[in-house]
Amino acid sequence: MKRRVDQELPEFARDDRGSRADPQLLDALTSLGPRSTIPSAGLRARLLAEIVTPRRRFAPLFDALTELFDLGDEALAAVFERAASASEWRSSPVPQTRLLHLAGGPRAAGADNGLVRLAAGATFPLHTHLGQERVLVLDGGYKDEQSGRLYLAGDLHEMPAGSAHAYTALPARELLLAVSVVAGVEVEGLGILTPGGS
């Protein structure tokens, strides 16, 4: 009695079971497949260099950043070039937090737009949003203390006016956020921080 597996094989395979494969047939079949090409060392180096430059590091998130800040690709690339310089970052009244303010496009006018760095494991204290706040995680991640939800790179967190929360950066790495906040926030223990005034 034939095993079921044998019956499911194509006829040519059933006829050839147990015999050694014809080397010429294998060579012919191999030649029909796609050719594997390895990029030159120069091309590979140029591609890797472009990816790690500050201009293009967050390029996969440019669509979301355009929506957030109303800026095009070149303007966003320039923001990240600025962000690569430590002198562009400003101290914040919130401990372990640094800010880089930027001017958004017309749809983001009236909001405080910028990048926020929070040290790994640091907590941004409880604060109430005086207007809408939208946050896009660029690097690292955080845990929202009120919901318990984790936000990781690429996640957008939107909070309406009047909402309140605190969050803690994950311990593995510094947290980098793109933020657009209208009317500021009231931070527990620090008072009201307004656009451009923090």
N, C-alpha and C positions, 0 to 999 in steps of 0.2 A: 504494500500500500504506500502511495506517495504521500509525503508530508504536504500539508496545506501550503507552506511557504514555497515549496517547489512549484506548485501549480500556479502561484501568483507571479512567478518570474516570467519574463518574456521568453519566447521559444528559443532564441539564439543563446540566451543565458542558461536555459535548462540543458541544451545540447552540449554546452561547453563546461558544465559544472565539473569541478575537480581537475580540469586540465590547466596547465600553466598558460598565462596570457601571452599572446603573440607580441614580441617586442616591437615589431614593425607597426602593428595595429595601435599599440599604445603611443608610439611616436607620432603616428598620423593623427590620432585623436587629440593629443597634446598640442599639435601645431594648429588645430582649429580653434583653440581657446584664446582668450584675450592675452595679449603680451603684457607682462609685468614690466613697468618702467620705473626706475628709481630716479627721482629728481636729482639734478646736479647739486653738489655741495653748495655752490654759490646761490642757486635758486632757493634751496632750503634755508640757508642763512638769511637771505633777504626777507623771506616770508616770516621767519621767526622774529627777526628784528622789527618788522612792521607791527607784528602782533603785540610785542611787549613795550612799544613806545607809548609814552603817555597819551599821544594824540589818538591812538587806536585801541587802547587797552579795553575800553568799555564800548567799543563799536557795536557789539551784539545788542546792546541796550539803547542804541541811539533812537530807535523808533519810540520807545517809551519815554526817553528823555526829551525828545522833540514834543511829545504830547504834554509833558510836565512843564517844560520851560518855554515852549514855543520858539525854539532855536533850531537852525539847520545843522547839518553835519559838520560844516567847517567851523561854525561858532562853537559847537560842542567840543570839537577837537581842540580848539583854542582854550576852552575852559579847563580841559584836562592837562594841557601843557602848563597853564597857570598853577593848577593843583599840584604839579610835580615839584614846585618850588616851596620850600618850608616858609619862606618869607611872605607868601601870599595868604597864609592862614592866620586868623585872629583868635585871641583868647575869648572864651565865653564865660559868663558868670557861673555857668554850670561846671563843676569840677570835672576834669578829665575829658573835656569837650573842646574842640577847635572848629572854627567856622571859616568858610570861604564864601563871601557874598558875590552874587552875579546879577546882571540885568537880564531879565527874561524878555521875550518878545511881546507884542501887543496883547495877546490873549493872557499873558502872565503878569501884565501890568497891575500894580496895586498889591502884589504879593511880595513877601520877602522870599527870594529865591537863592538857593545856594547849596553848598555841600557841607555836610557835618561829619566830623570824625569823633568817635567815642572810643576810648581805650578798651581793650579786651577785658570783659568781665565787669566793666563799670555800669552803673545804673544812671539813667536819666530820670530824675525824680518825678513824682506825680505832678501833672500839669493839666490845665484846662485850656482847650482851644477856643479862642475868642472869635475865630472865623474858621473856615474850612482849612484843613491841612492835608497835603498829599505827600507821601514819602515813598521813594523807590530805593530799595536796598541795592547798592552797587557791589559791595564786598563785605564778607563776614555775615553776621546775622544777629537777630535779637529775639528775646522772648517778651511778648507783651504781658505785663504783670496782671492786667485785669482779665483778659480772655484766656491766657495760658498758651496762646498760639505762637508758633515759631515763624519768623519771617526771615527768608534767606535771599541770597543774591537773585535779583530779577523780580522779586515780589513787590507789589504795590500795596500800600496801606493807606486808606483814605479815612479821615476822621472829620465828622461834621462839626460845625460850631456848637459849643456847649459840651462836647464829649471830653472825657478826661481819662488819662492813663499814665502809667510809668512803664519803662521798659529797661531791660538789662541786656547788654551786648554779650554774645556768646563768648566763652573764655578762650577759645582757640586763636582768635585774631582780632585785630582792630576792626571796628564797624565803620563803614563808609556809606553815607546816605545822601541822596539827592532829595532836597526838601523844597516845597513851595507852600508857604503858610500865609494866610490872609489875617490881618488884624492882630497877630501875635498870640502869645500864650501867657497864662498866669501860672508861674511855677511855684510850687509849695516851698515856702521859706525864702524865695527870691523876689516875689512880686511879679509884676507884669513886664514881660519882655516884648517889645514891639518891633515891627519890621525896620531894619536899619539901626535900631537902637540897642541891639544886644552885642 
